[in-house]
Amino acid sequence: MKKLKIYLDTTIISYLDQPERLEKHDETHMFWNEIKTGKYDIYISDIVLVEISNCTDLNKKEILINYLSEIYYQDVEITQEIKELAQKYIDNGLIPNKYRDDALHIATATINNCDLIASWNFAHMVKYTTIQGVSRN
């Protein structure tokens, strides 16, 4: 059976270290445990790695990097093709220009033929109109 190709955005990794957000924290850990078994082909872009490296809380940054070391993932470079597709999502009003990185996450998953995007970002990425709009583009 073919493994699902899943793109992880930064929110998934971030919620591994947010026990005060109990429901998302627990759900994320259950999902993470499945990822660690190799059940899925995981894709993470340079953007995720930059967002984690920009974390100003050094303790949290170290924790998140340690979580990443627990899994095997395909590190995806942001190419010109991805940038152009992300711009198309912005131009078509699917993602506000202010949230360009969200458009880049979606474009990265699209270009790499991921089956789904795992994210806790309901404002722009995991939103019905965004999903429908991306599917049409």
C-alpha positions, -999 to +999 in steps of 0.1 A: +000+000+000+013+035-010+021+057+020+003+091+022+026+120+014+021+146+041+034+181+042+039+194+077+038+231+084+054+247+114+022+247+136+023+209+138+058+209+152+051+239+174+021+223+191+043+194+203+056+219+229+024+236+239+009+215+268-013+244+278-033+238+246-043+204+258-065+192+229-041+203+201-011+192+220-024+157+227-038+152+191-005+164+177+015+140+199-007+111+188-001+121+151+036+125+158+038+090+172+023+077+140+048+098+119+077+083+140+066+048+129+073+056+092+036+053+084+037+084+062+062+101+038+068+134+054+077+166+036+090+198+053+101+229+035+130+253+041+103+277+054+095+254+083+132+251+092+137+289+090+106+296+111+119+272+138+154+287+136+139+322+141+122+311+174+134+336+200+128+312+229+161+292+227+148+264+249+117+260+227+138+261+196+160+233+209+129+213+218+114+217+183+147+208+167+149+177+188+114+167+178+124+170+141+154+147+148+129+120+158+115+116+123+126+110+088+114+137+064+121+150+029+135+186+032+121+205+003+139+236-011+117+265-022+121+267-059+111+293-084+082+271-095+069+270-059+073+308-056+053+314-088+025+291-077+024+308-043+021+341-060-008+328-081-026+318-048-020+354-036-030+370-069-063+349-069-071+361-034-067+327-017-040+339+007-033+375+017+000+389+006+008+395+043+008+357+048+031+348+019+047+320+038+013+302+041+010+304+003+045+290+000+036+261+023+006+252+002+025+256-031+053+234-017+029+207-009+012+210-043+044+209-064+056+179-044+023+161-050+016+157-013-017+141-005-025+165+023-012+193+044-011+189+082-016+222+099-033+239+128-035+271+108-072+275+103-070+312+094-054+307+060-044+271+053-069+247+067-099+268+055-126+256+032-124+285+007-086+281+006-088+244+000-114+248-027-095+276-044-062+257-044-080+227-059-093+249-088-058+264-095 
